[in-house]
Amino acid sequence: MNGARGGTGTEDAARDDRYLAYIGSFTSGGGRGITTAAVDPATGALAPLAVTATPENPSCLALGPDGRVLYAVSETERGAALAFRTGSGELEPLGSPVPVGACGPTHLSTAGGRLLTANYTSGSVSSLPLADGGGLLGPAAVLVHRGGGPDPERQEGPHAHQVRPDPSGRWVLSVDLGTDSVRVCAADPDTGELRVHAETVLRAGSGPRHLAFHPDGDVAYVLHELEPQMTVCRWNAAAGELEPVSEVPVAPEGAPGAPRAYPSVVAVSPDGRFVWAAVRGTDTLATFSLADGAEKPQATDVTECGGSWPRDLVAEPSGRRLYVANEWSGDVTWFEVDRRTGHPRRAGSVAVPAAACVVFARETTR
């Protein structure tokens, strides 16, 4: 499967519509590592092809800028990151795992020729240079967050949970559950190291976890873990400013004794018409319509997530389907999306023990 394949122009065009899914998991929870799966273009069904056992706890994955390199964190006490060459079969490691200089990296992304990791346990963001070909270089430059929040168990200090570039590519935003804030950072033009440009403080005790941008690039949705809510923000790329506008609940208030809601991921449809939020504890997906504008999400639907403890929620590139990585039930479930209402309808699932994240990449040849 690793060799180059020839084909007619028609075959090549058809292959352009074919995707692979890479599924990360917690090996400490019984996961196998990174599962490569074929995506049926007609039904969206996932068919596992191969498993890459290393690194330990690849709980978050991200594609490089050209889509041909996959990066994985090793969410461990001695946090690290690893690069792989993608293709149509097993992943090919590009070197050995590189330390990120922090504990518990839980999210990663690429920006400005560097790999960025959000390190939950250490409360920091690390930056690693990318080598020619997409491999990783060290040592890591580490930006340490400061502060805490009112929850003594979860906010005794900073806990960076996500780091990502803004749509303009000029800024990097880090979402910190421990400090109830989002930091806007800029990279030093000479060293690539991150420096804090501004910090947006959100409601105390809310525990922001994950941020997604509207395709237009001027609105962001911040999902909170410690309170089941989403903050709608205006994003000013020219000034590097994130301004909270409103708060929207993502789970109904539970009855006494009901499971507590722990939101995990927010996703925006590629066409910008809908927003979805995954909520653990209640094990639901909340749907919001943006018919009244990107700044005015309206709750329209709550759907069961198809498993237990939905840790990741991803819209496939076409927007026709949603995929949910259910960590505790050990599966990835996919949903057909009603193009008119945004309602997700369960269509199938595949067993992936301790599933943590899903990333889609075009199938390529070598």
Helices and strands as residue ranges (DSSP letters): H 9-15, E 19-25, G 27-29, E 34-39, E 46-52, E 61-63, E 69-74, E 80-85, E 92-93, E 98-99, E 105-111, E 114-119, E 124-129, E 141-144, E 160-165, E 172-176, E 181-187, E 194-201, E 208-213, E 219-224, E 229-236, E 241-249, E 262-268, E 274-280, E 284-289, E 298-304, E 310-315, E 321-326, E 331-337, E 344-351, E 355-362
